[in-house]
Amino acid sequence: MAVTAAMVKELREMTGAGMMECKKALTETDGNIDEAVEVLRKSGAAKAEKKASRIAAEGICRIAINGNRAAVAEVNSETDFVAKNEVFQTFVQAVADKALASGIEKAGDGEDVSEILGMKEELNEKTLTIGEKLSIRRFESVSAECVASYIHAGGKIGVLVAANGDASDETKTALTNLAMQIAAMSPKYISRNDISAEELAKLREITLESSLNDPFSLPKPILQGLLEKAVSGVWSEEDVAIYNEKKSNMNYLPNFLSKEAAAQLASLALEDKEAISGNKIFTGLVDGRISKHLKEICLLDQTYVKAEDGKQTVAAYLASVNKAIVIEKIVRFEVGEGMEKKEENFAEEVAKQMAEN
């Protein structure tokens, strides 16, 4: 049977595949539309397999909400150009909708999310249509009396916030404000209570070690003791001379010492770790740095970005709206976070795709 333009047009409308792909499939199946669709599906699976080794770290997040339930999904593409494609964006929204309807709390971290959602075939079809490796990376859902969401930069960041205690419009607005805060400030926890004793111990150890590795930030009595050791046979004659010349102004001394001298001073601090750790002044310094860090990574401790006085915490802001509000869960997806990205060369990518097609 002769393949007509009308047949190609019909197959394209059914599958979204390219004109030449449709013509080839129809020729192969002697004009049988149903069989041609199957050929294109198999072709899509084959192409998806061929593209599997490529890096897909661009893409977008989309959110689906139904009453007091919401889900955010991240789908990756190879290029940001494709991420702006309407077909791709519609597909990502379908993934978010499917994730919400599935009732599954979360999926990702190396799992075959397309298989979990039953969207393997759709993913392959979109790979065929779009011509790039696509990957349904992850999704996560929330459920509470009140949920809010925020999409930033066209989908580069997707945020969900869920809270109990009140479901009024005022609370919904407050949670939306917090979603924007989370997008900007990227807290890891809701409150300090969410941090395990093991994590706090690790944070303390990291803070302690980093403080010792930065000797000039140590309390003056401790620093002075380390300097006395350094000039007594550890530092080179040149660095000792610089010290004697510049010691009247400790703020500038580090700028003149050699890198070796700075490293040696840090080594002396680490050697005295046990003694320094028992120093009350040093303990206070470490505690202060830990507290400052916790204010950065815990949502309720963060300064509310819209605070008129520039000091109001998120916890205080929520209390001003309704003291009954309890944040139950927050989710923040940023496209490509933690993934390897490649440098894009658009001309090379176009040439490669033309060669493949």
Summary of the structure (lengths in Angstrom):
residues: 357
radius of gyration: 28.9
end to end distance: 24.5
largest distance: 95.9
contacts: 1095
relative contact order: 0.12
helix: 56%
strand: 16%
